[in-house]
Amino acid sequence: MKNGSIDDSNLHYIDKNMHQKIKQYIITKDDIYMTIVGATIGKCSYVPEMFDKMNLTENAARIILFGSDKFFLLKILDSYFCQEQFVNKTNQVGVQKMALNRLLTTLIPFPPLNEQRRIAHRIEELQTYIGQYEVSEQKLAALNASFPEQLKKSILQSAVQGKLVPQDSNDEPASALLERIRAERELLINEGKIKRNKGENAIYKKDNSYYEIRNGVEVCIDDELPFEIPESWEWVRLGTLLRKLTDGTHYTPNYVESGVPFLSVKDISNGKIDFSNTKYISPDEHSELYKRCDPEIGDILLTKVGTTGIPVLVETGKEFSLFVSVALLKFNQDLLFGKYLVKLLESPLVGEQCVENTRGVGNKNWVIRDIANTLVVLPSLAEQQRIVAKCQELLSLLEQYN
């Protein structure tokens, strides 16, 4: 049975002799049949002309009509009023079954024949709208399900475009902040504490366009910039803002029953580090790994293999080591607000670049070089803090909606 008719995809066939022997089970195109055994008791259907005089299984009852409109009767038998009676008339012990004598006692409303036809016709008209309503309801349910995530993206997009909070003319321009970040990085390079990023290039504005020096050649990058930013903001490559950008060990360590937590991408979700199911390495092995990749409180972790682009702020003083699937971002926490960087990394601006630059099939990888090359926006430190405060206010309201 399918949509009030017959599903002919799995019919069974008998020979002509058997057909004659069980002719009392023949049903015609003028009849209705109803299932009376099993989980589908009470389901009714009409018989299309192509199946006129076919044999009917003993699991269904043939209803021969006298003075009734077939389509009206189908609607009545399918109504809650009748279906509830069928449930009450069904034997619930063993195989569910409704005896024919019980089916005959079913009460139904019975208007004159012409009114039956008018009712059936009107129901058919309304069912078109019911179908449309069902489609609309499904679309609305899908929209409601996606609404929180879409709204979060919209909030973060407004934040990185400088549209979430008002600009304050008293703020120091981001160019001055960027100069201090670069000066500090240069000092650390000269002291041998960090290495110079050979691929790092400054972005600058000239004649209302943005440029970057690449391999000694000035290149206009206007086509790479997806939107305009406030005059006091700066476009910059993410690597320029960082003291250190690296990832965890590229080899699988020796795991132990207890020791120092060893985190991989599976231990980062929903903006938090989850220590509940981590693996462990020995303190000695951790000490070796920590020389190159040393996560500390205030740093940012960023997933880069498998599920890419999820940032989390380190808010624990507990020591741990990282696998290659997680990147470590270190920065001057006096010059950059860590929670702003997290919102920036969560934004569609970075998310779209993450998708575009994630390589491979299956276990995908967002390589360190491409992470460093990600275009980001830099407002003043004061505005970074205002943006985060407003984001947290709006996102907390969004959580209440959920």
C-alpha positions in Angstrom: 0.0 0.0 0.0 1.4 3.4 -0.9 -0.2 6.9 -0.8 -3.8 5.4 -0.5 -3.2 3.1 -3.6 -1.1 0.1 -4.4 2.7 -0.2 -4.4 3.4 -2.5 -7.4 7.1 -2.8 -6.8 6.9 -6.1 -4.8 3.7 -7.9 -5.8 3.4 -11.7 -5.7 1.9 -13.7 -8.6 -0.1 -16.9 -8.9 -1.0 -19.1 -11.9 -4.5 -19.1 -13.5 -5.6 -22.3 -11.8 -4.9 -21.0 -8.4 -6.6 -17.7 -9.3 -9.8 -19.7 -10.0 -9.6 -21.7 -6.8 -9.5 -18.6 -4.6 -11.8 -16.4 -6.7 -13.7 -15.6 -3.5 -10.7 -13.4 -2.7 -11.0 -11.4 -5.9 -11.3 -7.6 -5.5 -12.4 -5.1 -8.1 -11.6 -1.5 -9.0 -14.9 -0.4 -7.4 -13.9 -1.8 -4.0 -11.8 -0.7 -1.1 -9.4 -2.9 0.8 -8.2 -2.6 4.4 -5.4 -4.3 6.3 -6.6 -6.3 9.2 -3.4 -8.1 10.4 -0.1 -6.8 11.7 1.3 -3.3 12.4 -0.6 -1.6 9.6 -4.1 -2.5 10.7 -6.7 0.0 9.5 -4.8 1.2 6.5 -7.2 1.6 3.5 -6.7 1.9 -0.2 -8.5 1.9 -3.5 -7.7 -0.5 -6.4 -6.4 1.1 -9.6 -8.0 -0.1 -12.8 -4.9 -2.0 -13.9 -5.4 -4.3 -10.8 -9.1 -4.9 -11.3 -10.1 -8.5 -10.3 -6.8 -9.3 -8.7 -6.5 -11.7 -5.8 -6.4 -10.2 -2.3 -4.3 -11.5 0.6 -6.1 -12.9 3.6 -4.4 -10.2 5.7 -6.8 -7.6 4.2 -10.6 -7.1 4.0 -12.6 -6.3 0.9 -15.1 -3.6 1.4 -17.9 -3.6 -1.3 -19.6 -0.3 -1.6 -23.4 0.3 -1.9 -24.6 3.9 -2.1 -21.2 5.2 -1.0 -18.6 7.3 -2.7 -15.3 5.4 -2.7 -13.1 8.4 -2.0 -15.4 9.7 0.7 -15.3 6.4 2.5 -11.5 6.2 2.2 -11.2 9.6 3.9 -13.7 8.6 6.7 -11.9 5.3 7.4 -8.6 7.1 7.5 -9.9 9.6 10.0 -8.9 9.7 13.7 -12.5 8.8 14.6 -12.3 5.5 12.8 -8.7 4.7 13.4 -9.2 5.0 17.1 -12.1 2.4 16.8 -9.8 0.1 14.9 -7.2 0.2 17.7 -9.9 -0.7 20.2 -11.2 -3.6 18.1 -7.7 -5.1 17.5 -6.6 -8.3 19.3 -3.4 -7.3 21.0 -2.4 -10.8 22.1 0.1 -12.6 19.8 -0.2 -11.4 16.2 -2.3 -8.3 16.0 -5.5 -8.9 14.2 -8.9 -7.3 13.7 -11.8 -9.8 13.2 -14.3 -9.0 10.4 -17.2 -9.0 12.7 -15.6 -6.3 14.8 -14.8 -4.3 11.6 -18.5 -4.4 10.7 -19.4 -2.7 14.0 -17.4 0.4 13.2 -19.4 3.6 13.5 -19.1 6.1 10.7 -20.9 9.3 9.7 -22.9 8.8 6.6 -24.2 11.9 4.7 -26.2 11.7 1.4 -24.3 10.5 -1.6 -24.0 14.0 -3.3 -22.7 15.5 -0.1 -20.2 12.6 0.2 -18.8 13.5 -3.2 -18.7 17.2 -2.3 -16.8 16.4 0.9 -14.4 14.1 -0.9 -13.8 16.7 -3.6 -13.2 19.4 -1.0 -10.7 17.2 1.0 -8.8 16.6 -2.3 -8.6 20.4 -2.8 -7.4 20.9 0.8 -4.8 18.2 0.6 -2.9 20.2 -2.0 -2.6 22.9 0.6 -1.8 20.4 3.3 1.1 19.1 1.2 2.3 22.6 0.7 2.0 23.3 4.4 4.0 20.2 5.1 6.8 21.3 2.8 6.8 24.7 4.4 6.8 23.2 7.9 9.8 21.1 6.9 11.6 24.1 5.6 10.8 26.1 8.7 12.1 23.2 10.9 15.3 23.2 8.9 15.6 27.0 9.2 15.0 26.8 13.0 17.6 24.1 13.3 20.2 26.2 11.4 19.1 29.6 12.8 21.4 29.7 15.8 24.6 28.8 13.8 23.6 31.2 11.0 23.0 34.0 13.5 26.3 33.3 15.3 28.1 33.6 11.9 26.2 36.8 11.2 27.3 38.3 14.6 30.9 37.3 14.0 30.9 38.6 10.5 29.6 42.0 11.7 32.2 42.0 14.4 35.2 41.5 11.9 33.7 44.1 9.5 33.7 46.8 12.3 29.9 46.9 12.3 29.1 45.3 15.7 30.2 48.2 18.0 30.6 51.9 17.3 34.0 53.3 16.3 35.6 55.5 19.0 37.8 58.3 17.6 39.7 58.3 20.9 41.1 54.8 20.2 44.7 54.4 19.1 44.7 53.5 15.4 45.5 49.8 14.7 48.5 50.9 12.6 50.2 52.0 15.8 49.4 48.8 17.5 50.7 46.8 14.5 54.0 48.7 14.6 54.4 47.8 18.3 53.7 44.1 17.5 56.2 44.2 14.6 58.8 45.9 16.7 58.5 43.3 19.5 58.8 40.5 17.0 61.9 42.1 15.5 63.4 42.3 18.9 62.7 38.7 19.6 64.2 37.7 16.2 67.4 39.7 17.0 67.6 38.0 20.4 67.4 34.6 18.7 64.2 33.8 20.6 62.0 33.3 17.5 62.8 32.8 13.8 61.9 35.3 11.0 59.0 34.1 8.8 60.6 34.2 5.3 57.2 34.4 3.7 55.9 37.3 5.8 55.0 40.5 3.9 53.6 43.7 5.1 50.2 44.8 3.7 49.9 48.6 3.1 47.4 51.0 1.5 48.2 53.3 -1.4 46.0 55.3 -3.7 42.9 53.7 -2.1 44.1 50.2 -2.9 45.9 47.6 -0.8 49.3 46.2 -1.8 51.8 43.5 -0.7 55.4 42.9 -1.7 55.8 39.3 -2.9 59.2 38.1 -4.1 60.3 41.7 -4.5 57.3 42.6 -6.6 54.5 45.0 -5.5 51.1 43.2 -5.9 47.7 44.7 -5.6 45.5 42.5 -3.3 42.2 44.3 -3.6 40.6 41.2 -5.1 41.6 39.1 -2.1 39.9 41.5 0.4 36.2 40.4 0.8 34.9 43.6 2.4 35.8 47.1 3.5 37.0 47.8 7.0 37.0 51.0 9.1 39.8 53.5 8.3 41.4 52.9 11.7 41.7 49.1 11.2 44.4 47.2 9.4 44.4 44.2 7.1 47.2 41.8 8.1 48.4 38.2 7.7 47.7 36.1 10.8 51.4 35.1 11.1 52.4 38.8 11.5 50.5 39.0 14.8 52.1 35.9 16.3 55.2 35.3 18.3 55.0 31.7 17.5 53.0 29.4 15.2 53.7 25.7 15.2 52.0 22.4 15.6 52.4 19.4 17.8 54.7 16.4 17.3 54.6 14.7 13.9 55.2 11.2 15.3 53.1 9.0 17.6 54.6 9.0 21.1 54.7 6.2 23.6 51.5 6.2 25.5 51.4 5.4 29.2 48.6 4.7 31.7 49.1 8.0 33.5 51.3 11.0 33.1 51.1 14.2 31.1 48.0 14.7 28.9 48.6 14.4 25.2 46.0 16.3 23.2 44.9 15.8 19.6 42.0 17.2 17.5 39.5 14.9 19.2 40.1 16.6 22.5 39.0 20.0 21.3 35.3 20.7 20.7 32.7 23.4 21.4 35.4 26.0 22.2 36.9 24.0 25.1 39.7 21.6 25.9 38.3 18.3 27.0 40.8 16.3 29.3 38.2 13.6 30.1 39.4 11.1 27.4 43.0 12.2 26.6 45.9 9.9 26.2 49.0 10.3 28.4 52.8 10.4 27.8 55.7 10.2 30.3 57.0 13.4 31.8 60.4 12.8 30.1 58.8 12.6 26.6 56.6 15.6 27.4 59.7 17.6 28.3 61.3 16.8 24.9 58.1 17.7 23.0 57.6 20.8 25.1 60.9 22.3 23.9 59.4 22.9 20.4 55.6 23.2 21.2 54.9 24.7 24.6 51.2 25.5 25.2 50.6 27.9 28.1 47.7 29.7 29.6 46.5 32.5 27.3 47.7 30.8 24.1 45.3 29.6 21.4 45.0 26.1 20.0 43.7 25.6 16.5 42.6 22.3 15.0 44.4 21.7 11.7 43.9 18.1 10.7 40.6 16.3 10.2 38.2 18.8 11.7 40.0 22.0 10.9 39.6 25.6 12.0 38.3 25.2 15.6 40.1 27.6 18.0 40.2 27.4 21.8 41.8 29.7 24.3 44.0 27.9 26.8 42.6 28.7 30.2 44.3 26.2 32.3 47.8 26.2 33.9 48.0 22.4 33.5 50.8 21.3 31.3 50.1 19.1 28.2 51.6 18.2 24.9 50.1 18.4 21.4 49.8 16.1 18.4 50.3 17.3 14.8 46.6 17.7 14.4 46.6 20.9 16.6 48.4 24.2 16.0 49.7 26.4 18.7 49.4 30.2 18.4 51.4 32.4 20.8 51.1 36.2 20.9 51.9 39.1 23.1 48.9 39.1 25.4 49.5 42.8 26.4 49.0 43.9 22.7 46.4 41.4 21.5 43.2 40.3 23.3 43.1 36.5 23.2 39.3 36.3 23.2 39.1 38.6 20.2 41.5 36.4 18.3 39.3 33.4 19.1 36.2 35.2 17.7 38.3 36.3 14.7 39.3 32.6 14.0 35.6 31.6 14.4 34.4 34.2 12.0 33.3 33.4 8.4 36.3 35.6 7.2 38.7 32.9 8.5 36.4 30.0 8.1 36.1 30.5 4.4 39.9 30.7 4.0 40.2 27.6 6.1 37.9 25.6 3.8 39.6 26.9 0.7 43.1 26.1 2.0 42.5 22.8 3.7 44.3 20.2 1.6 43.9 16.5 1.0 41.1 13.9 0.8 39.9 12.0 3.9 42.2 13.2 6.7 42.4 16.9 5.6 45.2 19.2 6.6 45.3 23.0 7.0 49.1 23.4 6.9 51.0 25.9 9.1 52.1 28.0 6.0 48.5 28.6 5.0 47.4 29.3 8.5 50.1 32.0 8.8 49.0 33.4 5.4 45.4 33.8 6.5 44.0 37.3 6.0 42.6 38.8 9.2 41.6 42.3 10.4 43.1 44.2 13.3 41.3 46.9 15.3 42.7 48.7 18.3 43.1 46.8 21.5 40.2 48.8 23.1 37.9 47.9 20.3 39.0 44.3 20.4 37.7 44.2 24.0 34.4 46.0 23.1 33.8 43.5 20.3 34.3 40.6 22.6 32.0 42.0 25.2 29.2 42.6 22.6 29.7 39.2 21.1 29.4 37.5 24.5 26.2 39.5 25.2 24.6 38.5 21.9 25.8 34.9 21.9 24.5 34.4 25.5 21.0 35.5 24.3 21.4 33.1 21.4 22.1 30.3 23.9 18.9 31.2 25.7 17.0 30.8 22.4 18.4 27.3 22.1 
